């Protein structure tokens, strides 16, 4: 693509000027083109920070971004169950499941690639084996598919709501009812894009059922079963009834103090993809959460 710089554009950075003229491409992508010699100013390679003087001729040769692939890293993992089709991992708090939003190392996927010779490719090169996810600060059991057939079968079980997912959540305040059901659609919060909300009429259908396990000083320990798997579902639903998950400042809890919020994927029940056998895998409550309870 050929461009001519107007005199009125003098003083602008090259990368900013190109991004304004090629808004369909990200600025970082354009900077890569410049760095790799795919942008010439008056037939010469320059830096992204080059200041335009006006009157230049710019030749640009857009290129496709290099394909992304997750890389193996030697990170310890605990397997709660494993067979030829799948492995149930005990995910620690603080670990991101797969790369994204500036996180490219230290993920569960990086650890999986180091430990397992084969993982399903259904989710793409950046998410091998990943059938479902847990938030960074949620610990507990997570299923990983070793082959495509197992992945497709497990994904169908999740989509058909045949998988039972049970969590342990410590919430602020005294929950009045011994049990209850929250059925509210969940949508992206239009005012805070990092949050979800259950305050809008529109959104994706979601339900969560809870029962009280223990009542502590100013807190309630709940067992929560979810029939859908929406982003931040348990955190949003519990906050919507006035009982934010302890430490979850994003949804209104008091200061964290513990470095994370109190949410643990405790148990998952499903059918083995090949044999159809009913399986249930349990993750014991993480040590830091046990200590949190003891402190109360």
C-alpha positions in Angstrom: 0.0 0.0 0.0 1.3 3.4 -0.9 0.6 6.6 1.0 1.6 10.3 0.7 2.1 12.3 3.8 0.4 15.7 3.8 2.3 18.8 5.1 -0.4 19.2 7.7 0.6 15.8 9.2 4.2 17.0 10.0 5.2 16.3 13.6 3.3 13.0 14.0 5.0 9.7 14.8 5.1 7.3 12.0 3.4 4.4 13.9 0.6 6.7 15.1 0.0 8.2 11.6 -0.2 4.7 10.0 -2.5 3.5 12.7 -4.9 6.4 12.0 -4.8 5.5 8.3 -5.1 1.7 8.9 -7.4 1.5 12.0 -8.3 -2.1 11.2 -4.7 -3.1 12.4 -3.5 -2.7 15.9 -0.7 -0.2 16.7 1.5 -3.1 18.0 1.0 -4.9 14.7 2.0 -1.8 12.7 5.1 -1.4 15.0 6.1 -5.0 14.1 5.8 -4.2 10.4 8.1 -1.2 10.9 10.6 -3.1 13.0 10.8 -5.9 10.4 11.3 -3.6 7.4 7.8 -3.9 6.0 7.3 -0.1 6.1 9.6 2.2 4.0 9.6 6.0 4.2 11.1 7.4 1.0 12.4 3.9 0.2 14.2 3.7 3.5 13.6 1.7 6.7 13.0 3.9 9.8 11.9 3.5 13.4 8.3 3.5 14.6 9.1 6.8 16.4 10.2 8.5 13.2 8.8 12.0 13.1 7.0 12.9 9.8 8.1 16.1 8.1 5.3 16.1 5.5 5.6 15.2 1.8 7.1 11.7 2.5 6.1 8.7 0.4 5.3 5.6 2.6 5.2 2.1 1.2 3.6 -0.5 3.5 3.5 -4.3 3.0 1.1 -5.8 5.6 2.0 -9.2 6.9 0.1 -11.8 8.8 0.9 -12.1 12.5 3.1 -15.1 13.5 0.9 -18.0 14.7 0.8 -18.1 18.5 1.6 -21.3 20.3 1.8 -21.9 24.0 5.2 -23.1 25.3 6.0 -25.8 27.8 7.2 -24.8 31.3 8.3 -27.0 34.1 5.6 -26.0 36.7 4.5 -28.5 39.3 0.9 -29.8 39.0 -1.2 -32.1 41.2 -3.4 -34.6 39.4 -6.5 -35.7 41.3 -7.6 -38.3 38.6 -6.1 -39.5 35.3 -7.0 -42.0 32.6 -6.3 -42.3 28.9 -8.8 -39.6 28.0 -8.5 -36.9 30.6 -6.8 -35.6 33.7 -8.4 -33.7 36.6 -6.0 -31.1 37.8 -6.0 -29.5 41.3 -5.5 -25.9 40.1 -3.8 -23.6 42.7 -5.0 -20.1 43.3 -3.1 -17.4 41.4 -2.6 -19.6 38.3 -4.2 -18.4 35.0 -5.6 -21.2 32.9 -4.3 -20.0 29.6 -2.5 -17.1 28.0 -4.3 -13.8 27.5 -4.5 -10.2 28.6 -0.8 -9.8 28.8 -0.2 -13.1 30.6 1.9 -15.6 28.5 3.9 -17.6 31.1 3.2 -19.5 34.3 -0.2 -20.6 33.0 -1.9 -24.0 33.5 -1.5 -24.7 29.8 2.3 -24.1 30.0 2.5 -26.6 32.8 0.3 -29.1 31.0 2.4 -29.0 27.8 5.5 -29.9 29.9 3.9 -32.8 31.7 1.7 -34.4 29.1 2.8 -35.7 25.7 -0.7 -35.4 24.2 -3.5 -33.0 24.7 -6.6 -32.3 22.6 -6.3 -29.6 19.9 -10.0 -28.7 19.8 -9.5 -25.5 21.7 -6.6 -24.3 19.4 -2.9 -23.9 19.8 -3.2 -21.5 22.8 -5.7 -23.7 24.8 -4.7 -27.4 24.3 -6.8 -29.7 26.4 -8.8 -26.9 28.0 -12.5 -27.8 28.3 -13.6 -25.3 30.9 -11.9 -22.6 33.0 -11.6 -21.3 36.6 -10.8 -17.7 37.5 -7.2 -17.0 38.4 -7.8 -16.8 42.1 -10.2 -19.8 42.2 -8.6 -23.0 43.3 -9.8 -26.5 42.8 -10.6 -29.3 40.3 -10.5 -28.6 36.6 -10.8 -31.2 33.8 -8.4 -31.4 30.9 -8.9 -33.5 27.7 -6.0 -35.6 26.4 -7.5 -36.1 22.9 -10.1 -34.5 20.6 -12.8 -37.2 21.0 -12.7 -36.8 24.8 -12.7 -33.0 24.5 -15.8 -33.1 22.2 -17.6 -35.5 24.5 -16.8 -33.5 27.7 -17.8 -30.2 26.0 -21.1 -31.8 25.0 -21.7 -32.8 28.6 -21.0 -29.3 29.8 -23.2 -27.8 27.1 -26.0 -30.3 28.0 -25.6 -29.4 31.7 -24.8 -33.0 32.5 -21.8 -32.0 34.6 -22.3 -31.3 38.3 -20.0 -28.6 39.6 -19.9 -27.9 43.4 -17.9 -25.1 45.0 -17.1 -23.9 48.5 -17.6 -20.2 49.1 -17.1 -18.1 52.2 -19.4 -15.1 52.0 -19.7 -11.9 54.1 -22.6 -11.7 56.5 -25.1 -14.1 57.8 -27.1 -15.8 55.1 -30.7 -16.0 56.4 -32.0 -19.1 54.6 -30.3 -22.5 55.1 -30.6 -23.0 51.3 -31.6 -21.1 48.2 -31.5 -20.7 44.5 -30.4 -17.7 42.5 -31.7 -17.5 39.0 -30.6 -14.2 37.3 -29.1 -13.6 33.9 -25.5 -12.4 33.8 -24.1 -9.8 31.4 -21.0 -7.6 31.1 -21.3 -4.6 33.3 -21.7 -1.6 30.9 -20.0 0.8 33.3 -17.2 -1.5 34.5 -15.9 -3.7 31.7 -13.8 -5.9 34.0 -17.0 -6.9 35.9 -20.1 -8.9 35.2 -23.5 -8.0 36.6 -26.8 -9.7 37.4 -28.7 -6.3 37.7 -29.7 -6.1 34.0 -32.8 -7.9 32.5 -30.8 -9.0 29.6 -27.8 -11.4 29.7 -27.1 -15.1 29.6 -29.3 -17.3 31.7 -27.7 -18.6 34.8 -28.6 -20.4 38.0 -26.8 -21.2 41.3 -28.0 -23.2 44.3 -26.5 -22.9 47.7 -26.8 -24.4 51.2 -25.2 -23.3 54.4 -22.4 -25.5 55.8 -21.1 -23.4 58.7 -21.9 -20.0 60.3 -18.9 -18.1 61.5 -18.3 -14.7 63.1 -19.6 -12.3 60.4 -19.3 -14.9 57.6 -21.2 -17.9 56.2 -19.6 -20.9 54.5 -21.7 -22.1 51.6 -21.7 -25.1 49.3 -22.7 -23.8 45.9 -23.9 -25.9 42.9 -24.1 -24.2 39.5 -26.0 -25.5 36.5 -24.4 -23.0 34.1 -20.8 -21.7 33.7 -21.0 -18.0 33.1 -18.0 -15.7 33.7 -17.7 -14.9 37.5 -21.1 -16.6 38.0 -20.9 -17.5 41.7 -19.2 -14.2 42.6 -21.9 -12.2 40.8 -24.9 -14.2 42.0 -23.8 -14.1 45.7 -23.0 -10.4 45.6 -26.4 -9.8 44.0 -28.1 -11.1 47.2 -25.9 -9.0 49.4 -23.3 -11.6 50.3 -20.1 -11.0 48.4 -17.5 -13.8 48.4 -15.0 -13.0 51.2 -12.0 -11.1 49.8 -13.7 -10.4 46.4 -13.2 -6.6 46.3 -14.2 -6.5 42.6 -17.8 -7.3 43.7 -18.0 -5.3 46.9 -16.3 -7.4 49.6 -14.2 -5.6 52.3 -10.4 -5.4 51.8 -8.9 -8.8 50.7 -6.3 -9.1 53.4 -5.6 -12.8 52.3 -4.3 -12.1 48.8 -7.3 -13.7 47.1 -11.0 -14.4 47.5 -12.5 -17.5 49.1 -13.8 -19.6 46.3 -12.8 -23.3 45.7 -14.0 -25.7 43.0 -14.6 -28.6 45.4 -16.2 -31.4 43.4 -17.1 -32.3 39.8 -19.2 -35.2 38.5 -19.4 -36.3 34.9 -19.2 -39.4 32.7 -16.0 -40.9 31.4 -15.9 -39.9 27.7 -15.2 -43.4 26.3 -16.9 -45.8 28.7 -19.7 -43.6 30.0 -18.8 -44.5 33.6 -20.0 -42.0 36.2 -17.0 -40.3 37.8 -16.7 -37.8 40.6 -13.5 -36.0 41.5 -13.0 -34.0 44.7 -10.4 -31.4 45.5 -9.8 -30.9 49.3 -10.1 -27.3 50.5 -6.8 -25.5 49.8 -4.5 -25.0 52.8 -4.7 -21.2 52.7 -8.5 -21.4 52.8 -8.5 -23.9 55.7 -6.3 -21.5 57.6 -8.7 -18.7 56.8 -11.6 -20.6 58.3 -9.5 -21.5 61.4 -8.8 -17.8 61.9 -12.6 -17.2 62.2 
